[in-house]
């Protein structure tokens, strides 16, 4: 078992903040809970005293760890906010506190299926949901829990982050993709108002959270902007409607001396200039299988951005050790040769299609090449 956290803070700060010389490439990845379950049951992954899988950061030696800080974004929230509409042994359909009916698996990971949405007009937004988001509500975040988790993780030497969804992701699970994308063209003032309300909510909430619980080492914003073939909307629409709020929230977190990583799935190549202009410090995960060229990103934007992930996960899924060795070596050495500041990981997340032994082998190869000098 690897032991993580020992030099992690210094390593990641050097990569993200240019705080001191680069010593080694960082290590981090997202693992599906299903993968951990499979590995425990069939591949010898260890469990703790409570029978739960040992944390990935401890087992694999990851440098980063999420440390609480989640702000509840649903207009209505709490134990009675979600209404169960239908369910079987395998799945459940719930209407959430934003009026969206979403179908999710009960026993395995996956993105929710969109069933129905209530918030399909500006009138519904303004009358039913907007008023619930205008005041700081301490029930939306956990000060004590966040303070404790930050302390524990920092004592272990990890680089800590708070993760949050932002405006596009919140809209997607409130009004759905179709309404969101149509409204960007047909009612852009509604989209702007929606972004304004949530940007203000975040700034007010995190001000309280930071002052009372302390600050992490950085921020991770989850905001999917694309799919396999490109962006969900044109760069011009993204730049005029959404990016100004990115820039504002990034500036807010920068005022607390916190670097900000943007997570976005899909082929986001056309959005790179906008991402840089918004002030983001790093990008994740740069999906190779969607057409992102990490080497080209590093050559063009390496002076502005650090990079997290980017290795085509299909290489790990292949189980071909010769392929894994050659591709991991080429990936790490190629980015180092381009002067990239980066953290090694997959181009999205590690699923049940990856064998534990193959992932460990890939990490062994990474460690053989991780030193910058």
C-alpha positions in Angstrom: 0.0 0.0 0.0 1.3 3.4 -0.9 1.4 6.2 1.7 0.1 9.5 0.4 0.4 13.0 1.6 4.0 13.2 2.7 5.2 15.8 0.2 1.9 16.4 -1.5 1.3 20.0 -0.4 4.6 21.2 -1.7 4.4 19.2 -4.9 0.9 20.5 -5.9 1.7 24.1 -4.8 4.7 24.1 -7.1 2.6 22.8 -9.9 -0.4 25.1 -9.4 1.1 28.2 -7.8 4.7 28.0 -9.3 5.6 28.0 -5.6 9.2 26.7 -5.7 10.9 24.4 -8.2 9.1 21.5 -9.7 10.3 18.3 -8.1 7.9 15.6 -9.5 4.7 15.1 -11.4 1.7 14.9 -9.1 -0.7 11.9 -8.8 -4.5 12.0 -8.6 -7.5 10.3 -10.1 -11.2 9.8 -9.6 -12.4 6.2 -9.0 -15.9 4.9 -9.5 -17.3 3.6 -6.2 -18.2 0.5 -8.2 -14.6 0.0 -9.1 -13.6 0.0 -5.4 -16.4 -2.5 -4.6 -15.3 -4.8 -7.4 -11.6 -4.6 -6.3 -12.6 -5.3 -2.7 -14.7 -8.3 -3.7 -12.4 -9.8 -6.3 -8.9 -8.2 -6.4 -7.7 -7.9 -2.8 -8.3 -4.2 -2.3 -8.1 -3.6 1.5 -10.8 -2.5 3.8 -10.7 -0.5 7.1 -11.9 -1.6 10.5 -15.5 -0.8 9.5 -15.3 -3.0 6.4 -15.2 0.0 4.0 -12.7 0.3 1.2 -9.5 2.1 2.3 -9.4 5.6 0.9 -7.9 5.9 -2.6 -5.5 8.7 -1.5 -4.1 6.5 1.2 -3.9 3.3 -0.9 -2.5 4.8 -4.1 -0.6 7.7 -2.6 -2.7 10.4 -4.3 -1.6 14.0 -3.6 -5.0 15.6 -3.4 -8.0 15.0 -1.3 -11.5 16.6 -1.2 -12.1 18.2 2.2 -15.8 19.0 2.5 -17.0 22.5 1.8 -19.9 21.5 -0.4 -22.7 24.1 -0.6 -26.2 22.8 -1.2 -27.5 24.5 -4.4 -31.0 23.1 -4.7 -33.6 25.8 -4.0 -35.5 23.4 -1.7 -33.3 21.1 0.3 -33.4 18.8 3.3 -34.9 15.4 4.0 -38.3 16.3 2.6 -37.2 18.2 -0.5 -36.9 15.1 -2.8 -40.1 13.3 -3.8 -39.9 9.7 -4.9 -42.0 9.3 -8.0 -41.2 5.7 -8.9 -38.8 3.0 -8.0 -37.8 -0.6 -8.4 -35.1 -2.7 -6.8 -32.7 -1.4 -9.5 -33.5 2.3 -9.9 -35.4 5.3 -8.4 -37.0 8.4 -9.9 -37.0 11.4 -7.6 -38.1 15.0 -8.1 -35.5 17.2 -6.6 -35.7 20.5 -4.8 -35.4 22.3 -8.2 -38.4 20.5 -9.6 -36.4 18.1 -11.8 -37.4 14.4 -12.0 -34.3 12.4 -12.5 -33.8 8.6 -12.7 -30.7 7.1 -11.0 -29.4 3.6 -10.4 -29.6 2.4 -6.8 -26.6 0.0 -6.8 -24.2 1.3 -9.4 -22.7 4.5 -10.7 -24.1 6.5 -13.7 -25.4 9.8 -14.8 -29.1 10.4 -14.1 -31.7 10.0 -16.8 -33.7 13.2 -17.4 -37.4 12.5 -17.0 -39.2 15.8 -16.5 -38.6 19.4 -15.4 -40.8 22.0 -13.7 -38.4 24.9 -14.2 -39.0 25.5 -17.9 -39.6 29.2 -18.0 -38.3 32.4 -16.4 -41.7 32.9 -14.8 -41.5 29.6 -12.9 -37.9 30.4 -11.9 -38.8 33.9 -10.6 -42.0 32.9 -8.8 -41.0 29.5 -7.3 -37.3 29.0 -7.0 -35.4 32.3 -7.2 -36.7 33.7 -3.9 -35.3 30.7 -2.0 -31.7 31.5 -3.1 -31.3 35.1 -2.2 -30.2 34.9 1.5 -27.3 33.2 3.1 -28.7 30.0 4.6 -26.3 28.3 7.0 -28.1 25.0 6.5 -26.6 24.8 3.0 -23.1 24.1 4.3 -21.5 22.3 7.2 -19.0 24.5 9.1 -18.1 22.0 11.8 -17.7 19.1 9.5 -15.6 21.1 7.0 -13.3 22.5 9.7 -12.7 19.0 11.1 -12.0 17.4 7.7 -9.7 20.2 6.6 -7.7 19.8 9.8 -7.3 16.0 9.5 -6.3 16.2 5.8 -3.8 19.0 6.3 -2.2 17.2 9.2 -1.6 14.3 6.9 0.1 16.6 4.4 -2.4 16.4 1.6 -3.3 19.2 -0.7 -6.9 19.9 0.1 -9.7 21.2 -2.1 -13.4 22.1 -1.9 -15.4 20.9 -4.9 -18.5 22.6 -6.3 -20.7 22.4 -9.3 -21.3 25.8 -10.9 -23.9 27.4 -13.1 -24.1 25.1 -16.2 -24.1 22.0 -14.0 -26.7 23.4 -11.7 -28.9 24.5 -14.6 -28.6 21.1 -16.2 -30.0 19.4 -13.1 -32.7 22.1 -12.6 -34.1 22.8 -16.1 -32.5 20.2 -18.2 -30.1 20.5 -21.2 -32.8 21.3 -23.8 -34.4 24.2 -21.9 -31.0 25.5 -20.8 -29.5 25.5 -24.3 -32.6 26.9 -26.0 -32.9 29.6 -23.4 -29.3 30.7 -24.0 -30.6 31.8 -27.4 -34.2 32.6 -26.8 -34.1 34.1 -23.3 -30.5 35.0 -22.5 -31.6 37.5 -19.8 -33.0 34.5 -17.8 -29.7 32.7 -18.1 -27.8 35.7 -16.9 -30.1 36.2 -14.0 -29.8 32.5 -13.0 -26.0 32.8 -13.1 -26.1 36.1 -11.2 -28.2 34.5 -8.4 -26.0 31.4 -8.0 -22.7 33.4 -8.2 -23.9 35.7 -5.4 -25.1 32.6 -3.4 -21.6 31.0 -3.7 -19.7 34.1 -2.8 -21.8 34.8 0.2 -21.8 31.2 1.4 -18.1 30.6 1.0 -17.3 33.9 2.7 -19.0 32.5 5.8 -17.5 29.0 5.4 -13.9 30.3 4.9 -14.1 32.7 7.8 -15.5 30.1 10.2 -14.1 26.8 9.0 -10.8 27.9 7.4 -9.7 27.6 3.8 -8.5 24.6 1.8 -5.5 24.7 -0.5 -7.6 25.2 -3.6 -10.9 24.9 -5.3 -12.2 22.4 -7.9 -15.1 23.5 -10.0 -17.2 20.9 -11.9 -18.7 22.4 -15.0 -19.1 20.1 -18.1 -19.0 22.3 -21.2 -18.8 19.7 -24.0 -19.4 16.2 -25.3 -17.6 14.0 -27.7 -17.9 16.3 -30.8 -17.3 19.7 -29.2 -19.0 22.3 -27.0 -22.6 22.2 -26.0 -22.9 25.9 -27.2 -20.8 28.1 -29.4 -17.8 29.8 -28.0 -19.4 33.2 -28.5 -22.5 32.3 -26.5 -20.3 30.7 -23.8 -18.1 33.8 -23.7 -21.0 36.3 -23.5 -23.3 34.5 -21.1 -21.3 32.2 -18.9 -17.6 33.1 -18.8 -18.2 36.5 -17.1 -19.5 34.6 -14.1 -16.5 32.2 -14.2 -14.2 35.1 -14.1 -16.1 36.6 -11.2 -16.1 33.5 -9.1 -12.5 32.7 -9.9 -11.5 36.2 -8.8 -13.4 35.7 -5.6 -11.5 32.5 -4.8 -8.3 34.1 -5.8 -9.0 36.9 -3.2 -8.5 34.1 -0.6 -5.3 33.0 -2.3 -6.9 29.8 -3.6 -6.0 28.4 -7.1 -9.0 27.1 -9.1 -9.1 23.9 -11.2 -11.8 23.6 -13.8 -13.2 20.1 -14.5 -15.0 19.8 -17.8 -15.8 16.7 -19.7 -15.9 16.4 -23.5 -14.0 18.1 -26.3 -13.4 21.6 -24.9 -10.6 22.6 -27.3 -12.5 25.7 -28.6 -13.1 26.9 -25.1 -9.5 27.0 -24.0 -9.0 30.7 -24.7 -12.1 31.5 -22.7 -10.9 29.3 -19.8 -7.6 31.1 -19.8 -9.2 34.5 -19.9 -11.5 33.6 -17.0 -8.4 33.1 -14.9 -8.6 29.4 -14.1 -5.3 27.9 -12.9 -5.6 24.4 -14.1 -7.7 22.1 -16.3 -9.1 18.6 -15.8 -9.5 15.9 -17.3 -8.9 16.7 -21.0 -10.7 13.7 -22.4 -8.5 12.1 -25.1 -11.4 9.9 -26.2 -13.4 13.0 -26.9 -10.7 14.5 -29.0 -8.7 16.7 -26.5 -5.0 16.8 -27.4 -3.2 17.3 -24.1 0.2 17.7 -25.8 -1.2 20.5 -27.9 -2.8 22.1 -24.9 0.5 22.1 -23.1 2.3 23.6 -26.0 -0.2 26.4 -26.5 -1.4 27.1 -22.9 1.3 25.7 -20.7 2.4 29.1 -19.5 -1.1 29.8 -18.3 -2.5 26.5 -17.1 -1.5 23.4 -15.2 -3.0 20.1 -16.3 -4.7 17.3 -14.3 -5.3 13.9 -15.9 -5.4 13.4 -19.6 -4.2 9.8 -20.0 -6.7 7.9 -22.2 -8.3 5.5 -19.8 -8.8 3.0 -22.5 -5.1 2.3 -22.2 -5.7 1.1 -18.7 -8.8 -0.8 -19.6 -6.8 -2.8 -22.3 -5.0 -4.8 -19.7 -2.0 -4.9 -22.1 1.0 -4.2 -19.8 3.3 -3.5 -22.8 0.9 -0.9 -24.1 0.4 0.6 -20.6 4.1 0.9 -20.1 4.8 2.5 -23.4 1.8 4.9 -23.3 2.3 6.0 -19.7 6.0 6.6 -20.4 5.3 8.6 -23.6 2.6 10.6 -21.8 4.6 11.6 -18.8 7.8 12.2 -20.7 6.0 14.1 -23.5 4.4 16.5 -21.1 7.6 17.0 -19.2 9.5 17.7 -22.4 6.9 20.5 -23.1 7.5 22.1 -19.7 4.0 21.3 -18.6 3.1 21.5 -14.9 0.8 18.5 -14.5 -0.7 15.8 -12.3 -0.9 12.3 -13.7 -4.3 10.6 -14.0 -6.9 9.3 -16.4 -8.8 11.4 -18.9 -12.0 11.2 -16.8 -12.2 8.5 -14.1 -11.4 4.9 -13.4 -14.3 2.5 -13.9 -14.9 -1.2 -13.3 -13.3 -1.8 -16.7 -9.9 -1.2 -15.1 -8.2 -4.0 -13.2 -6.6 -3.0 -9.9 -3.3 -4.7 -10.8 -3.2 -2.8 -14.1 -3.8 0.6 -12.4 -1.1 -0.1 -9.9 1.2 -1.1 -12.7 0.5 2.2 -14.5 1.3 4.0 -11.3 4.6 2.1 -11.0 5.5 3.3 -14.5 4.5 6.8 -13.6 6.8 6.7 -10.6 9.7 5.7 -12.7 9.3 8.9 -14.8 7.8 11.3 -12.3 10.9 13.3 -11.4 11.3 16.6 -13.3 15.0 16.7 -12.9 
